[in-house]
């Protein structure tokens, strides 16, 4: 089967961390769509599995060596490539094969339903033109990993396919150190701890992820946390990720009874006595360490905390 044009492709390296997972579950998370939408794409024959020896079905379990391609769904514009837009970028580091930036809150990473423009990819095209890795497909030029729209902080961008492949492998093999800062609601009983609850799609609310009781239905997820500052209503915590599941920190902290302040999906509208309530989740990817994809030298990146985070932290914990 040959697709006519716009494809979103997931290489063998991108699929490898999801071996054993159902194809429709993987695509729902990767495309940020509902499983119902993904199953429609499958029924319409818009999903291609390589090698083609396996049946392309929702229940197919991803295997070693699999790669997946998805033809653009009907609402995806196919008549033009993403274009460059003059959106400011806070670049921390840049060389011939990669760049690291401090993503601002409110910026969608790549074009998708409802966000065909004004994304980080549009900004990167304006900044680098054609010098971006192509492996992720035209909507994900250069993107190695992602942050949620309202999460700020360190992101890595690959300029070459070789760099993309090696960086993606480092993430898949858990050879990356990632530290996040978060403002959480409530008083922690312990100053440090961990959550190892398996994460999967919420059984009733399909836009959410959840810690699942049935271990076989979720994917192993591990987050360490330590309280940096504790206030009367909430705390600032540092989280270390040992795995990289969708919404992992947001899900785990909510599961522990301390949702991230401002996270309307996994918490509720908590408001201080003075009326302060964030308009986004107060989560920031503050620190990242990874080996350079060419030289192997250790790269260490730190992203300053954004102004709205600092203002909310002062209100919540007085610092």
ABEGO torsion letter per residue (X at the ends): XBBABBBBBBBAAAAAAABGBBAAAAAAAAAGBBAAAAAAAAAAGABBBOBAABBBBAABBBBBGBBBBBBBBAABBAABBBBBBBBBBBBABBBAABBBBBBBBGBBABBBBGBABGBAAAAAAAAAEABBBAAAEAAABGBABBBBAABBEBBBBBABAAAAAAAAAAAAAGABBBBBBBBBBEBBABABEBBABBBBBBAABAABBBBBABAAABBBBBBBBBBABBBAABBBBBBBBABBBBGAAAAAAAAAGBBBBGBAAABBBBBBAAGBBBABBBBBBABBBBBBAAAGBBBBBBBBBBAAAAAAAAAAAGX
